[in-house]
Amino acid sequence: MQASEEDIARVMGILDNFSETGTGRMKLQVSEEAEEGTVDRQYHHGRCDVGSPWAKGEWFDVLE
């Protein structure tokens, strides 16, 4: 599948806007189910805990 000039321009726009935020990392997930143009931001406490139980406020090693 070949990327169109419009698709390339959109990705460049996303990257340009992101670089202006001063945020250190981006995880990009493309979804057919999300409404076009929507953005979801998730805060995390450091680079190593993205998506971890600690970042989600869950304990993974505590017996119930």
N, C-alpha and C positions, 0 to 999 in steps of 0.2 A: 504494500500500500504506500503510495507516494503522498507526502505531505504537501498541502496546497500553500500558496503564498499567504493566504488568509490565516491558515492554521499557524504558520510560522510567526506571523505578525502578532497573533493572539498570545502565543507563548512568550514572545519577546516583551509584550506588554505586561504579562504576569510577572516576569522576572524584573522588569524595570520598576514596577510598583512595589514588589517585595523588597528590592534593594533600598528603597526609600524609607522603609519602616525601621531599619536598624536591627531587625531580627537576625539571629545567627544561622538558623537552619530552616529548611523547608522540606516538607514531605508532601509530594503531590500524588493524589489518587484521583483517577478519572472514573466517573461513574455515569452510567446511562440513566440511573434512577434520580440523580440530583437535578434540581432545576438549573438550567443554563445560567451561568454567571454567579452562582452562589459560592460562598467561601465559608469554610469552617476553620476557626483557629482554636488550637488547644494549647493551653499554658502548661509548661512543665518546669521542674525545679533545677534541671541541669541536663546536659546533653546525654548522659548515660541512662536516664530513666524514662525516656519517651516510650509510652505504651506499657510500662512495667506496672506490676501491682502497686508499687509505692506511689507512682504518679497518679493512679486511679483511686488512691485512698483505700486500697484493699491489702489485707495481710495475707501472705501466702504460706507462712510457716508457723502459724499459731493454731493450735488444736482447739476445736470448738467444744 
